[in-house]
Amino acid sequence: MPRDFSRTRRVGEQLQRELATLIRDEVDDPRLGMVSVSAVEVSRDLSHAKVFFSTLGEASEADASLQVLQGASVYLRKLLGQRLHLRHVPQLHFKQDHSLEEGSRLSALIDAAMRGDRDDSD
């Protein structure tokens, strides 16, 4: 039975809150769009963190935001080290979260199927 790594979960949640604030307040780049930090997955040894984010807008804006965040990862890690009481701050790896897009696509497909069923029954 695998152990529940509650420390990694707690650190991930804390990183998510702090990163959302830091990205909003400290990263001043015009290429950075409306970014929302949706989740943070921390490795068991707390050395790496995958930061999942979503953006509003087109795919090109999301790609530009990814580049900005990857470029600012060292600066964000330094700021996290100043704010958090951790022995080692994990390396940040930013990934685009496509779950919102997939959710809206699936919802549209379900709506279309429901309309199709209603039309067939009439």
C-alpha positions in Angstrom: 0.0 0.0 0.0 1.6 3.3 -1.1 2.1 6.0 1.5 0.2 9.2 1.4 2.8 11.8 0.9 0.9 14.6 2.6 4.1 16.7 2.9 4.5 16.8 -0.9 0.8 17.7 -1.2 1.0 20.5 1.4 4.2 21.9 -0.2 2.5 21.8 -3.6 -0.5 23.7 -2.4 1.6 26.3 -0.7 3.7 26.7 -3.9 0.5 27.1 -5.9 -0.7 29.9 -3.7 2.6 31.7 -3.6 3.3 31.3 -7.3 -0.1 32.7 -8.2 0.7 35.8 -6.2 4.2 36.1 -7.4 3.3 35.8 -11.0 0.6 38.4 -10.7 2.7 40.9 -8.7 6.3 40.3 -9.6 6.5 39.2 -13.2 6.2 42.3 -15.3 6.4 41.2 -19.0 3.9 42.4 -21.6 3.9 38.9 -23.3 2.5 37.3 -20.1 -1.3 37.0 -20.4 -3.9 36.2 -17.8 -2.2 33.3 -16.2 -3.9 31.0 -13.6 -1.9 28.5 -11.7 -4.2 25.4 -11.7 -2.0 22.8 -9.9 1.5 22.0 -8.7 2.9 18.5 -8.5 5.9 18.1 -6.3 8.3 15.2 -6.6 8.7 12.9 -3.5 12.1 14.3 -2.7 10.8 17.9 -3.1 13.5 18.7 -5.7 11.2 19.3 -8.7 7.8 20.9 -9.1 5.6 20.7 -12.2 3.6 23.9 -12.3 0.4 23.6 -14.4 -1.1 26.9 -15.6 -3.9 27.9 -17.9 -4.3 31.1 -19.9 -7.2 33.0 -21.4 -6.8 33.6 -25.1 -5.3 31.9 -28.1 -2.6 29.2 -28.3 0.0 31.7 -29.4 -0.6 33.7 -26.2 -0.3 30.6 -24.1 3.0 29.7 -25.9 4.3 33.2 -25.2 3.3 33.0 -21.5 5.1 29.6 -21.3 8.3 31.2 -22.6 8.0 34.1 -20.1 7.4 31.7 -17.2 10.2 29.5 -18.1 12.5 32.5 -18.4 11.3 33.8 -15.0 11.6 30.4 -13.2 14.9 31.2 -11.6 13.7 34.6 -10.3 10.4 33.0 -9.1 12.4 30.3 -7.3 14.5 32.9 -5.6 11.4 34.8 -4.4 9.9 31.5 -3.2 13.0 30.9 -1.2 12.6 34.2 0.5 8.9 33.6 1.3 8.8 29.9 2.2 10.5 28.1 5.0 12.0 25.2 3.0 15.5 23.9 3.1 15.5 23.6 -0.7 13.1 25.2 -3.1 12.2 22.9 -5.9 13.1 23.6 -9.5 10.1 24.9 -11.3 8.9 23.2 -14.6 6.0 25.0 -16.2 3.4 23.1 -18.2 0.3 24.3 -20.0 -2.9 22.9 -18.5 -5.3 22.0 -21.3 -8.0 20.6 -19.0 -10.3 23.7 -19.3 -10.1 23.5 -23.1 -10.8 19.8 -23.1 -13.6 20.2 -20.6 -15.4 22.8 -22.8 -14.8 20.7 -25.9 -16.3 17.6 -24.2 -19.2 19.7 -22.9 -19.9 20.9 -26.5 -19.8 17.3 -27.8 -22.2 16.2 -25.1 -24.6 19.1 -25.9 -24.4 18.3 -29.6 -25.2 14.6 -28.9 -28.1 15.6 -26.7 -29.5 17.8 -29.4 -29.1 15.0 -31.9 -31.0 12.6 -29.6 -33.8 15.1 -29.2 -34.0 15.7 -33.0 -34.1 11.9 -33.6 -36.9 11.3 -31.1 -39.1 14.1 -32.6 
